C-alpha cells in the first residue's frame, strides 16, 4: 500500500489545505491500494499562484529551449528507471492489465517524449521573415492539464512534456481513481530539476477540476475525458477566452474490405478494439463487415473474443481486467441490456460475470451481431469490452457508415491491397486511421474531428498547442 500525506505544489511537497483524502481501492478485489490528500480550491489557488509567479517572473519561460529540452530528457531518464514500478502501481489502481501498462510505460512513453523532444529541437523558436520582421514562438502561459484514469501517465505526459518544452508552467489535475500514481509521478518531477513553481500535481474530483479550469490565473486548459465534460470545459474557456485543447470520446469504426486476411484482422481487432479493457477512447468498437463475408467475420471475431483471458490484471497472462469502478461496470452492463432490447443478436458474452471474479468490477467481453448503425450501442461510447458488427454493401456504403457518427477520433481499414485501404482511409472523417493494424505514430498527430475534440497531441502538432505566435515588425 502507498500513502501520501502531502500535495506537490510548485515543486515542493506541501500540506493540503484540508484533511479530506482520496482512498483508492483495487477494482479487482476491493483491497486498499492507498490514499492521497484530496486537493481543494485553496490548494488550486496555491498552485496557480506558484505557477503564475514562475511564468511571469521566473527563469523557465526565458530559459534557452535547448536547456529546457535537457531538463525534460533528464526527467525521461529518471522515469525510465521506475517505469515498471509505475506500471504495477497503475494496474493496481485502474485494473489495466500489467502487460499493457508495462508496454506503454516502459516502451511507449520514451517514444512519445522522444517525438516531442525532436520536434522542439527542430523548431525555429525565432526566425526572420522575408519582410524583415521577426516571428517568435513563445509559451502560452500557465497550463491546467486535466486527465482521466484509463492511461494516467500517458495522458499526463502527452500534455505536460510539450507544455514544459514550450516554457509553460503546468498544474496537473489527476483523476481520483488514479490519485496515487500522480503523486508518484510528482516524485520524478521533483528530482528532474525544474525551477520552483513550474510543476504542480493535484489529485482531486470534479469540483476542484472546475475551479481550476475557471481560475483567472490559468491561460490554457488541456483536457482528456468525456465529450460531455469537454463541452462544459469548452464553455468555461469560451467565456474567458482561454486557450483550450480537448481530446474527447470516440466510437471508432474499422472497415474490413472483402479481400482482407481475416486471421490478421481478428488479431488486430484483439489489440485495437479491446486493449486496456476497451476503456480506450479510440477503440475500434464498430466493426464494419461486407455482407459477402458477414457471417465469417462474426464467427472469427466471436472466437477471438471468447479466447481472451479475463482476470487478475496483475497476471501477465490477463488480457481483459476489471472495469475501473462499480459505476463503470454498471454502465457497460446497461449497454449490454440495451443491445438486447434494441434487437441486436448476442453472439457471445452478456451479463453473466466470469466465474470466480464476482468480487471485482468485471464484465464478460461481449459481441453483438445484426447491428444497425442507428442503434444506440453503435452510436454511443460504451467505454468497455462491447463490440458490434455492422454489415455494409460496398465500399461507398462502408465509408458512409463509418462517417455516420457524432465522433471522429480513431478508425481502421483492412485490405489485401494497401493502396485501396489507403484510399478508403483518406475518405474517413476521423483524426487517426490505422491501415492493416498499423500502430499510431508518436511523431504524427492524435485528436478528433467533430465531437471527439479540438486540437491535437503528439509530435510537432502537439507542441504547437502550447505556443503563442508573436510578430515583431521593425
TAVENKA-V618036 format. One line per field, one symbol per residue. psi: psi as a letter, one per 40 degrees, with the letter a starting at -180 (. if undefined). Layout:
psi=???
//
This chain:
psi=ihhheiihhfeihhhidieiihhhihedeeihdaiiihiiddddddddddddddddeidddeihddddddddddddddddeedddddddddddeehiddddddddddddddddddddddddehgdhihideeihhihiidbhhhhhiaedgddddddedddddddeeiihhhhiiddfddddddddddddddfiihedhihhhiaddddddddeheehdihhhhaidddddddddddddefiiihhhaiighhhhhieeihddddddddddedeifeeghdfigehhhiiddeddddddddddddeehhhaheehdehdhaiididdddddddddddddddeeihhdiaaehhhhefdeafihhhihhifhieeideedihdfighiihhiidaddddddddegieigdaiihhiehdddddddddehgidhhhhfeiiihdebihiiibeeahiiihaddddeeehihhhhh.
//
